[in-house]
Amino acid sequence: MQFYGDYHCHSVHSDGHSELEEIVQAAAARGLAEVAITDHGPGVLGIGVKNDGVYVDIRRQIEYLRPEMDGITVLVGAEANITSLEGDLDVADEVIDQLDILIVGLHPY
C-alpha cells in the first residue's frame, strides 16, 4: 500500500515530541505528499494547546518554513474536542475557519 499523507500529527504545541519542521522533514523523508499538523484542542487538560490562538501561530510558522518544504503540502488543523451534548467544540468558529482540516473527537479525561 502506498501512503499519500498523514493527517493526524501532534507537535510540541500539544502532546507531540517534534517541532513543526521535524514533522515536515519526517513526512518528506517517507515520501508523503501531504502532512497535517493537528494538535489537540485546549479543552484536553494537560495535553492540549494553551489556547486556540496557537493554531494561528502554527499557520504563521508553517508559512515561514514553506520555502524549505521541498514540495510537500503542509496543512494546518486541529483535533478539536467535543465539549457538550450539543456538539460544541473547544476551538472557536473563527479559528476553525482558518484551518485546512478539522478532526473532532471525544477525550473524556
N, CA, C and O atoms as a printed pandas DataFrame, in Angstrom:
     atom_number atom_name residue_name chain_id  residue_number  x_coord  y_coord  z_coord
0              1         N          MET        A               1    0.834   -1.172    0.000
1              2        CA          MET        A               1    0.000    0.000    0.000
2              3         C          MET        A               1    0.884    1.242    0.000
3              4         O          MET        A               1    1.851    1.323    0.756
4              5         N          GLN        A               2    0.557    2.180   -0.827
5              6        CA          GLN        A               2    1.276    3.454   -0.909
6              7         C          GLN        A               2    0.516    4.508   -0.109
7              8         O          GLN        A               2   -0.669    4.739   -0.352
8              9         N          PHE        A               3    1.183    5.138    0.827
9             10        CA          PHE        A               3    0.557    6.190    1.621
10            11         C          PHE        A               3    0.812    7.532    0.971
11            12         O          PHE        A               3    1.920    7.805    0.511
12            13         N          TYR        A               4   -0.209    8.371    0.932
13            14        CA          TYR        A               4   -0.144    9.686    0.308
14            15         C          TYR        A               4    0.133   10.780    1.335
15            16         O          TYR        A               4    0.904   11.705    1.077
16            17         N          GLY        A               5   -0.500   10.667    2.499
17            18        CA          GLY        A               5   -0.355   11.707    3.506
18            19         C          GLY        A               5   -0.653   11.202    4.900
19            20         O          GLY        A               5   -1.228   10.129    5.084
20            21         N          ASP        A               6   -0.256   11.988    5.870
21            22        CA          ASP        A               6   -0.558   11.729    7.272
22            23         C          ASP        A               6   -1.310   12.958    7.771
23            24         O          ASP        A               6   -0.776   14.067    7.750
24            25         N          TYR        A               7   -2.543   12.762    8.218
25            26        CA          TYR        A               7   -3.405   13.881    8.565
26            27         C          TYR        A               7   -3.703   13.982   10.057
27            28         O          TYR        A               7   -4.685   14.604   10.461
28            29         N          HIS        A               8   -2.851   13.366   10.867
29            30        CA          HIS        A               8   -3.076   13.372   12.308
30            31         C          HIS        A               8   -1.732   13.395   13.024
31            32         O          HIS        A               8   -1.298   12.388   13.584
32            33         N          CYS        A               9   -1.080   14.549   13.000
33            34        CA          CYS        A               9    0.231   14.694   13.640
34            35         C          CYS        A               9    0.153   15.730   14.760
35            36         O          CYS        A               9   -0.414   16.809   14.593
36            37         N          HIS        A              10    0.731   15.378   15.890
37            38        CA          HIS        A              10    0.781   16.283   17.035
38            39         C          HIS        A              10    2.214   16.785   17.201
39            40         O          HIS        A              10    3.170   16.016   17.106
40            41         N          SER        A              11    2.342   18.073   17.449
41            42        CA          SER        A              11    3.655   18.680   17.637
42            43         C          SER        A              11    3.880   18.992   19.121
43            44         O          SER        A              11    3.085   18.611   19.980
44            45         N          VAL        A              12    4.972   19.688   19.396
45            46        CA          VAL        A              12    5.265   20.095   20.770
46            47         C          VAL        A              12    4.231   21.080   21.314
47            48         O          VAL        A              12    4.225   21.380   22.508
48            49         N          HIS        A              13    3.358   21.582   20.443
49            50        CA          HIS        A              13    2.315   22.512   20.904
50            51         C          HIS        A              13    1.224   21.795   21.698
51            52         O          HIS        A              13    0.470   22.439   22.428
52            53         N          SER        A              14    1.132   20.470   21.564
53            54        CA          SER        A              14    0.226   19.699   22.430
54            55         C          SER        A              14    1.021   18.528   22.997
55            56         O          SER        A              14    1.987   18.751   23.727
56            57         N          ASP        A              15    0.651   17.300   22.691
57            58        CA          ASP        A              15    1.336   16.168   23.319
58            59         C          ASP        A              15    2.358   15.485   22.413
59            60         O          ASP        A              15    2.801   14.378   22.719
60            61         N          GLY        A              16    2.735   16.112   21.317
61            62        CA          GLY        A              16    3.768   15.557   20.444
62            63         C          GLY        A              16    5.158   15.876   20.967
63            64         O          GLY        A              16    5.322   16.648   21.911
64            65         N          HIS        A              17    6.145   15.273   20.342
65            66        CA          HIS        A              17    7.524   15.475   20.786
66            67         C          HIS        A              17    8.383   16.157   19.734
67            68         O          HIS        A              17    9.575   16.365   19.961
68            69         N          SER        A              18    7.806   16.511   18.586
69            70        CA          SER        A              18    8.583   17.077   17.487
70            71         C          SER        A              18    8.159   18.504   17.171
71            72         O          SER        A              18    6.993   18.877   17.302
72            73         N          GLU        A              19    9.140   19.279   16.754
73            74        CA          GLU        A              19    8.874   20.632   16.249
74            75         C          GLU        A              19    8.222   20.499   14.875
75            76         O          GLU        A              19    8.306   19.446   14.243
76            77         N          LEU        A              20    7.579   21.559   14.421
77            78        CA          LEU        A              20    6.891   21.538   13.129
78            79         C          LEU        A              20    7.827   21.145   11.993
79            80         O          LEU        A              20    7.475   20.312   11.157
80            81         N          GLU        A              21    8.995   21.730   11.959
81            82        CA          GLU        A              21    9.956   21.445   10.899
82            83         C          GLU        A              21   10.355   19.968   10.889
83            84         O          GLU        A              21   10.519   19.383    9.819
84            85         N          GLU        A              22   10.510   19.364   12.054
85            86        CA          GLU        A              22   10.862   17.946   12.139
86            87         C          GLU        A              22    9.748   17.065   11.583
87            88         O          GLU        A              22   10.023   16.067   10.918
88            89         N          ILE        A              23    8.496   17.426   11.849
89            90        CA          ILE        A              23    7.368   16.656   11.332
90            91         C          ILE        A              23    7.357   16.707    9.811
91            92         O          ILE        A              23    7.173   15.686    9.150
92            93         N          VAL        A              24    7.551   17.891    9.265
93            94        CA          VAL        A              24    7.551   18.048    7.801
94            95         C          VAL        A              24    8.711   17.271    7.183
95            96         O          VAL        A              24    8.530   16.594    6.171
96            97         N          GLN        A              25    9.885   17.360    7.772
97            98        CA          GLN        A              25   11.048   16.628    7.254
98            99         C          GLN        A              25   10.827   15.120    7.302
99           100         O          GLN        A              25   11.181   14.415    6.357
100          101         N          ALA        A              26   10.251   14.621    8.380
101          102        CA          ALA        A              26    9.993   13.183    8.501
102          103         C          ALA        A              26    8.975   12.726    7.453
103          104         O          ALA        A              26    9.131   11.658    6.862
104          105         N          ALA        A              27    7.941   13.526    7.224
105          106        CA          ALA        A              27    6.936   13.176    6.216
106          107         C          ALA        A              27    7.559   13.148    4.825
107          108         O          ALA        A              27    7.290   12.240    4.038
108          109         N          ALA        A              28    8.385   14.135    4.524
109          110        CA          ALA        A              28    9.055   14.184    3.216
110          111         C          ALA        A              28    9.997   12.995    3.052
111          112         O          ALA        A              28   10.066   12.403    1.976
112          113         N          ALA        A              29   10.723   12.643    4.113
113          114        CA          ALA        A              29   11.656   11.521    4.053
114          115         C          ALA        A              29   10.931   10.198    3.798
115          116         O          ALA        A              29   11.513    9.270    3.237
116          117         N          ARG        A              30    9.679   10.112    4.204
117          118        CA          ARG        A              30    8.881    8.899    3.989
118          119         C          ARG        A              30    8.148    8.933    2.642
119          120         O          ARG        A              30    7.394    8.019    2.309
120          121         N          GLY        A              31    8.382    9.993    1.882
121          122        CA          GLY        A              31    7.794   10.084    0.559
122          123         C          GLY        A              31    6.346   10.546    0.538
123          124         O          GLY        A              31    5.655   10.368   -0.465
124          125         N          LEU        A              32    5.879   11.135    1.630
125          126        CA          LEU        A              32    4.497   11.612    1.660
126          127         C          LEU        A              32    4.362   12.902    0.856
127          128         O          LEU        A              32    5.291   13.706    0.791
128          129         N          ALA        A              33    3.208   13.085    0.254
129          130        CA          ALA        A              33    2.919   14.314   -0.493
130          131         C          ALA        A              33    2.298   15.376    0.405
131          132         O          ALA        A              33    2.418   16.571    0.136
132          133         N          GLU        A              34    1.625   14.934    1.484
133          134        CA          GLU        A              34    0.949   15.859    2.390
134          135         C          GLU        A              34    1.121   15.424    3.839
135          136         O          GLU        A              34    1.260   14.239    4.146
136          137         N          VAL        A              35    1.106   16.419    4.718
137          138        CA          VAL        A              35    1.103   16.158    6.155
138          139         C          VAL        A              35    0.268   17.260    6.803
139          140         O          VAL        A              35    0.307   18.414    6.378
140          141         N          ALA        A              36   -0.482   16.890    7.832
141          142        CA          ALA        A              36   -1.291   17.861    8.560
142          143         C          ALA        A              36   -0.873   17.901   10.017
143          144         O          ALA        A              36   -0.746   16.866   10.672
144          145         N          ILE        A              37   -0.661   19.105   10.511
145          146        CA          ILE        A              37   -0.377   19.316   11.924
146          147         C          ILE        A              37   -1.732   19.531   12.593
147          148         O          ILE        A              37   -2.401   20.529   12.328
148          149         N          THR        A              38   -2.137   18.611   13.450
149          150        CA          THR        A              38   -3.477   18.646   14.053
150          151         C          THR        A              38   -3.374   18.445   15.565
151          152         O          THR        A              38   -3.793   17.418   16.099
152          153         N          ASP        A              39   -2.817   19.430   16.232
153          154        CA          ASP        A              39   -2.650   19.325   17.679
154          155         C          ASP        A              39   -3.993   19.323   18.406
155          156         O          ASP        A              39   -4.996   19.833   17.908
156          157         N          HIS        A              40   -3.976   18.724   19.614
157          158        CA          HIS        A              40   -5.170   18.649   20.465
158          159         C          HIS        A              40   -5.692   20.038   20.798
159          160         O          HIS        A              40   -4.917   20.980   20.966
160          161         N          GLY        A              41   -7.008   20.158   20.891
161          162        CA          GLY        A              41   -7.647   21.403   21.314
162          163         C          GLY        A              41   -7.341   21.733   22.762
163          164         O          GLY        A              41   -6.875   20.877   23.515
164          165         N          PRO        A              42   -7.604   22.984   23.156
165          166        CA          PRO        A              42   -7.277   23.419   24.516
166          167         C          PRO        A              42   -8.129   22.777   25.605
167          168         O          PRO        A              42   -7.778   22.860   26.781
168          169         N          GLY        A              43   -9.234   22.142   25.245
169          170        CA          GLY        A              43  -10.099   21.524   26.246
170          171         C          GLY        A              43   -9.604   20.201   26.769
171          172         O          GLY        A              43  -10.180   19.654   27.709
172          173         N          VAL        A              44   -8.539   19.670   26.177
173          174        CA          VAL        A              44   -7.975   18.408   26.652
174          175         C          VAL        A              44   -6.896   18.754   27.677
175          176         O          VAL        A              44   -5.757   19.057   27.324
176          177         N          LEU        A              45   -7.273   18.703   28.932
177          178        CA          LEU        A              45   -6.392   19.169   30.005
178          179         C          LEU        A              45   -5.062   18.421   30.030
179          180         O          LEU        A              45   -5.009   17.193   29.959
180          181         N          GLY        A              46   -4.004   19.200   30.132
181          182        CA          GLY        A              46   -2.679   18.632   30.262
182          183         C          GLY        A              46   -1.987   18.295   28.955
183          184         O          GLY        A              46   -0.759   18.229   28.913
184          185         N          ILE        A              47   -2.750   18.076   27.874
185          186        CA          ILE        A              47   -2.086   17.734   26.611
186          187         C          ILE        A              47   -2.520   18.619   25.447
187          188         O          ILE        A              47   -1.943   18.527   24.364
188          189         N          GLY        A              48   -3.513   19.466   25.642
189          190        CA          GLY        A              48   -3.984   20.321   24.556
190          191         C          GLY        A              48   -3.147   21.581   24.420
191          192         O          GLY        A              48   -2.322   21.892   25.279
192          193         N          VAL        A              49   -3.373   22.304   23.321
193          194        CA          VAL        A              49   -2.712   23.598   23.135
194          195         C          VAL        A              49   -3.152   24.543   24.252
195          196         O          VAL        A              49   -4.198   24.329   24.865
196          197         N          LYS        A              50   -2.365   25.584   24.523
197          198        CA          LYS        A              50   -2.684   26.526   25.599
198          199         C          LYS        A              50   -4.007   27.247   25.355
199          200         O          LYS        A              50   -4.803   27.445   26.273
200          201         N          ASN        A              51   -4.222   27.635   24.101
201          202        CA          ASN        A              51   -5.464   28.290   23.691
202          203         C          ASN        A              51   -5.588   28.128   22.185
203          204         O          ASN        A              51   -4.617   27.765   21.520
204          205         N          ASP        A              52   -6.771   28.393   21.638
205          206        CA          ASP        A              52   -6.951   28.116   20.215
206          207         C          ASP        A              52   -6.215   29.088   19.302
207          208         O          ASP        A              52   -6.135   28.857   18.095
208          209         N          GLY        A              53   -5.678   30.169   19.855
209          210        CA          GLY        A              53   -4.826   31.063   19.075
210          211         C          GLY        A              53   -3.521   30.408   18.645
211          212         O          GLY        A              53   -2.861   30.886   17.723
212          213         N          VAL        A              54   -3.145   29.316   19.306
213          214        CA          VAL        A              54   -1.923   28.591   18.944
214          215         C          VAL        A              54   -1.999   28.107   17.493
215          216         O          VAL        A              54   -0.981   28.058   16.804
216          217         N          TYR        A              55   -3.205   27.747   17.025
217          218        CA          TYR        A              55   -3.346   27.274   15.642
218          219         C          TYR        A              55   -2.996   28.367   14.637
219          220         O          TYR        A              55   -2.444   28.087   13.573
220          221         N          VAL        A              56   -3.318   29.609   14.976
221          222        CA          VAL        A              56   -2.958   30.743   14.119
222          223         C          VAL        A              56   -1.440   30.899   14.107
223          224         O          VAL        A              56   -0.851   31.169   13.060
224          225         N          ASP        A              57   -0.809   30.732   15.263
225          226        CA          ASP        A              57    0.652   30.792   15.347
226          227         C          ASP        A              57    1.294   29.666   14.544
227          228         O          ASP        A              57    2.302   29.887   13.872
228          229         N          ILE        A              58    0.729   28.468   14.602
229          230        CA          ILE        A              58    1.254   27.344   13.834
230          231         C          ILE        A              58    1.184   27.673   12.347
231          232         O          ILE        A              58    2.135   27.401   11.614
232          233         N          ARG        A              59    0.076   28.254   11.889
233          234        CA          ARG        A              59   -0.040   28.637   10.479
234          235         C          ARG        A              59    1.067   29.628   10.095
235          236         O          ARG        A              59    1.678   29.497    9.034
236          237         N          ARG        A              60    1.320   30.606   10.951
237          238        CA          ARG        A              60    2.397   31.580   10.671
238          239         C          ARG        A              60    3.750   30.878   10.571
239          240         O          ARG        A              60    4.549   31.185    9.686
240          241         N          GLN        A              61    4.002   29.945   11.473
241          242        CA          GLN        A              61    5.272   29.219   11.444
242          243         C          GLN        A              61    5.402   28.391   10.170
243          244         O          GLN        A              61    6.476   28.341    9.570
244          245         N          ILE        A              62    4.328   27.748    9.757
245          246        CA          ILE        A              62    4.349   26.944    8.530
246          247         C          ILE        A              62    4.597   27.835    7.327
247          248         O          ILE        A              62    5.373   27.469    6.445
248          249         N          GLU        A              63    3.960   28.991    7.267
249          250        CA          GLU        A              63    4.178   29.914    6.151
250          251         C          GLU        A              63    5.634   30.365    6.095
251          252         O          GLU        A              63    6.199   30.509    5.011
252          253         N          TYR        A              64    6.239   30.586    7.253
253          254        CA          TYR        A              64    7.647   30.968    7.325
254          255         C          TYR        A              64    8.544   29.834    6.823
255          256         O          TYR        A              64    9.540   30.084    6.145
256          257         N          LEU        A              65    8.194   28.595    7.154
257          258        CA          LEU        A              65    9.007   27.436    6.768
258          259         C          LEU        A              65    8.747   26.974    5.335
259          260         O          LEU        A              65    9.542   26.212    4.786
260          261         N          ARG        A              66    7.661   27.416    4.725
261          262        CA          ARG        A              66    7.230   26.912    3.418
262          263         C          ARG        A              66    8.342   26.868    2.355
263          264         O          ARG        A              66    8.406   25.888    1.613
264          265         N          PRO        A              67    9.212   27.870    2.246
265          266        CA          PRO        A              67   10.258   27.787    1.211
266          267         C          PRO        A              67   11.200   26.592    1.355
267          268         O          PRO        A              67   11.855   26.205    0.388
268          269         N          GLU        A              68   11.276   26.009    2.543
269          270        CA          GLU        A              68   12.178   24.882    2.805
270          271         C          GLU        A              68   11.481   23.529    2.706
271          272         O          GLU        A              68   12.085   22.512    3.048
272          273         N          MET        A              69   10.240   23.483    2.251
273          274        CA          MET        A              69    9.436   22.275    2.361
274          275         C          MET        A              69    9.527   21.322    1.182
275          276         O          MET        A              69    8.832   20.306    1.179
276          277         N          ASP        A              70   10.331   21.595    0.202
277          278        CA          ASP        A              70   10.593   20.662   -0.899
278          279         C          ASP        A              70    9.339   20.044   -1.511
279          280         O          ASP        A              70    9.310   18.843   -1.779
280          281         N          GLY        A              71    8.309   20.849   -1.732
281          282        CA          GLY        A              71    7.150   20.372   -2.463
282          283         C          GLY        A              71    6.111   19.617   -1.665
283          284         O          GLY        A              71    5.075   19.256   -2.224
284          285         N          ILE        A              72    6.334   19.361   -0.392
285          286        CA          ILE        A              72    5.321   18.674    0.417
286          287         C          ILE        A              72    4.265   19.699    0.844
287          288         O          ILE        A              72    4.598   20.817    1.237
288          289         N          THR        A              73    3.013   19.314    0.763
289          290        CA          THR        A              73    1.925   20.179    1.195
290          291         C          THR        A              73    1.719   20.002    2.697
291          292         O          THR        A              73    1.546   18.883    3.181
292          293         N          VAL        A              74    1.738   21.105    3.422
293          294        CA          VAL        A              74    1.559   21.067    4.873
294          295         C          VAL        A              74    0.238   21.752    5.196
295          296         O          VAL        A              74    0.039   22.926    4.884
296          297         N          LEU        A              75   -0.656   21.004    5.824
297          298        CA          LEU        A              75   -1.955   21.515    6.222
298          299         C          LEU        A              75   -1.931   21.835    7.713
299          300         O          LEU        A              75   -1.253   21.168    8.494
300          301         N          VAL        A              76   -2.673   22.855    8.089
301          302        CA          VAL        A              76   -2.784   23.225    9.499
302          303         C          VAL        A              76   -4.194   22.895    9.948
303          304         O          VAL        A              76   -5.173   23.312    9.329
304          305         N          GLY        A              77   -4.284   22.144   11.028
305          306        CA          GLY        A              77   -5.591   21.738   11.520
306          307         C          GLY        A              77   -5.613   21.635   13.028
307          308         O          GLY        A              77   -4.698   22.079   13.721
308          309         N          ALA        A              78   -6.684   21.037   13.515
309          310        CA          ALA        A              78   -6.852   20.841   14.947
310          311         C          ALA        A              78   -7.556   19.512   15.186
311          312         O          ALA        A              78   -8.346   19.053   14.361
312          313         N          GLU        A              79   -7.259   18.909   16.320
313          314        CA          GLU        A              79   -8.061   17.796   16.801
314          315         C          GLU        A              79   -8.916   18.364   17.928
315          316         O          GLU        A              79   -8.563   18.274   19.104
316          317         N          ALA        A              80  -10.041   18.948   17.547
317          318        CA          ALA        A              80  -10.927   19.602   18.496
318          319         C          ALA        A              80  -11.623   18.579   19.377
319          320         O          ALA        A              80  -11.783   17.416   19.006
320          321         N          ASN        A              81  -12.026   19.031   20.535
321          322        CA          ASN        A              81  -12.695   18.193   21.497
322          323         C          ASN        A              81  -14.161   18.598   21.601
323          324         O          ASN        A              81  -14.473   19.785   21.700
324          325         N          ILE        A              82  -15.050   17.627   21.580
325          326        CA          ILE        A              82  -16.471   17.896   21.789
326          327         C          ILE        A              82  -16.674   18.182   23.275
327          328         O          ILE        A              82  -16.287   17.385   24.130
328          329         N          THR        A              83  -17.291   19.336   23.572
329          330        CA          THR        A              83  -17.394   19.763   24.967
330          331         C          THR        A              83  -18.815   19.774   25.518
331          332         O          THR        A              83  -19.022   20.089   26.689
332          333         N          SER        A              84  -19.798   19.431   24.681
333          334        CA          SER        A              84  -21.177   19.429   25.174
334          335         C          SER        A              84  -22.005   18.424   24.389
335          336         O          SER        A              84  -21.582   17.934   23.341
336          337         N          LEU        A              85  -23.172   18.127   24.900
337          338        CA          LEU        A              85  -24.094   17.228   24.201
338          339         C          LEU        A              85  -24.619   17.858   22.912
339          340         O          LEU        A              85  -25.112   17.152   22.033
340          341         N          GLU        A              86  -24.518   19.162   22.799
341          342        CA          GLU        A              86  -24.955   19.862   21.588
342          343         C          GLU        A              86  -23.885   19.857   20.498
343          344         O          GLU        A              86  -24.127   20.329   19.387
344          345         N          GLY        A              87  -22.715   19.331   20.811
345          346        CA          GLY        A              87  -21.640   19.246   19.824
346          347         C          GLY        A              87  -20.713   20.446   19.789
347          348         O          GLY        A              87  -19.962   20.621   18.829
348          349         N          ASP        A              88  -20.754   21.280   20.829
349          350        CA          ASP        A              88  -19.835   22.411   20.897
350          351         C          ASP        A              88  -18.397   21.902   20.929
351          352         O          ASP        A              88  -18.112   20.822   21.447
352          353         N          LEU        A              89  -17.494   22.711   20.359
353          354        CA          LEU        A              89  -16.081   22.348   20.297
354          355         C          LEU        A              89  -15.238   23.299   21.123
355          356         O          LEU        A              89  -15.675   24.403   21.450
356          357         N          ASP        A              90  -14.036   22.874   21.460
357          358        CA          ASP        A              90  -13.128   23.714   22.238
358          359         C          ASP        A              90  -12.253   24.610   21.367
359          360         O          ASP        A              90  -11.266   25.167   21.847
360          361         N          VAL        A              91  -12.602   24.750   20.112
361          362        CA          VAL        A              91  -11.916   25.653   19.187
362          363         C          VAL        A              91  -12.986   26.584   18.614
363          364         O          VAL        A              91  -14.020   26.123   18.131
364          365         N          ALA        A              92  -12.738   27.879   18.669
365          366        CA          ALA        A              92  -13.712   28.875   18.219
366          367         C          ALA        A              92  -13.940   28.796   16.707
367          368         O          ALA        A              92  -13.036   28.452   15.946
368          369         N          ASP        A              93  -15.157   29.118   16.294
369          370        CA          ASP        A              93  -15.510   29.081   14.870
370          371         C          ASP        A              93  -14.583   29.945   14.025
371          372         O          ASP        A              93  -14.220   29.555   12.915
372          373         N          GLU        A              94  -14.195   31.116   14.533
373          374        CA          GLU        A              94  -13.322   31.996   13.744
374          375         C          GLU        A              94  -11.924   31.408   13.556
375          376         O          GLU        A              94  -11.240   31.744   12.589
376          377         N          VAL        A              95  -11.498   30.543   14.461
377          378        CA          VAL        A              95  -10.227   29.834   14.284
378          379         C          VAL        A              95  -10.435   28.661   13.330
379          380         O          VAL        A              95   -9.608   28.429   12.448
380          381         N          ILE        A              96  -11.521   27.925   13.495
381          382        CA          ILE        A              96  -11.823   26.801   12.601
382          383         C          ILE        A              96  -11.857   27.269   11.148
383          384         O          ILE        A              96  -11.399   26.558   10.254
384          385         N          ASP        A              97  -12.396   28.456   10.914
385          386        CA          ASP        A              97  -12.466   28.999    9.557
386          387         C          ASP        A              97  -11.091   29.187    8.923
387          388         O          ASP        A              97  -10.979   29.256    7.699
388          389         N          GLN        A              98  -10.048   29.271    9.741
389          390        CA          GLN        A              98   -8.687   29.472    9.238
390          391         C          GLN        A              98   -7.921   28.158    9.060
391          392         O          GLN        A              98   -6.784   28.160    8.588
392          393         N          LEU        A              99   -8.542   27.043    9.436
393          394        CA          LEU        A              99   -7.873   25.743    9.358
394          395         C          LEU        A              99   -8.105   25.078    8.009
395          396         O          LEU        A              99   -9.093   25.344    7.325
396          397         N          ASP        A             100   -7.168   24.207    7.643
397          398        CA          ASP        A             100   -7.301   23.410    6.422
398          399         C          ASP        A             100   -8.051   22.116    6.681
399          400         O          ASP        A             100   -8.697   21.575    5.784
400          401         N          ILE        A             101   -7.963   21.615    7.920
401          402        CA          ILE        A             101   -8.542   20.318    8.259
402          403         C          ILE        A             101   -8.963   20.356    9.725
403          404         O          ILE        A             101   -8.309   20.991   10.553
404          405         N          LEU        A             102  -10.054   19.675   10.032
405          406        CA          LEU        A             102  -10.538   19.612   11.402
406          407         C          LEU        A             102  -10.878   18.157   11.731
407          408         O          LEU        A             102  -11.676   17.515   11.048
408          409         N          ILE        A             103  -10.250   17.662   12.792
409          410        CA          ILE        A             103  -10.572   16.348   13.345
410          411         C          ILE        A             103  -11.336   16.632   14.629
411          412         O          ILE        A             103  -10.968   17.536   15.380
412          413         N          VAL        A             104  -12.385   15.878   14.888
413          414        CA          VAL        A             104  -13.187   16.096   16.089
414          415         C          VAL        A             104  -13.283   14.779   16.832
415          416         O          VAL        A             104  -13.536   13.735   16.232
416          417         N          GLY        A             105  -13.081   14.831   18.143
417          418        CA          GLY        A             105  -13.152   13.610   18.923
418          419         C          GLY        A             105  -13.598   13.862   20.353
419          420         O          GLY        A             105  -13.771   15.001   20.786
420          421         N          LEU        A             106  -13.775   12.783   21.057
421          422        CA          LEU        A             106  -14.085   12.824   22.475
422          423         C          LEU        A             106  -12.849   12.419   23.256
423          424         O          LEU        A             106  -12.238   11.387   22.979
424          425         N          HIS        A             107  -12.488   13.221   24.217
425          426        CA          HIS        A             107  -11.379   12.908   25.098
426          427         C          HIS        A             107  -11.915   13.038   26.515
427          428         O          HIS        A             107  -11.798   14.107   27.114
428          429         N          PRO        A             108  -12.498   11.983   27.066
429          430        CA          PRO        A             108  -13.209   12.092   28.333
430          431         C          PRO        A             108  -12.327   12.350   29.538
431          432         O          PRO        A             108  -12.839   12.686   30.605
432          433         N          TYR        A             109  -11.035   12.206   29.404
433          434        CA          TYR        A             109  -10.199   12.504   30.560
434          435         C          TYR        A             109  -10.039   13.971   30.641
435          436         O          TYR        A             109   -9.368   14.471   31.543
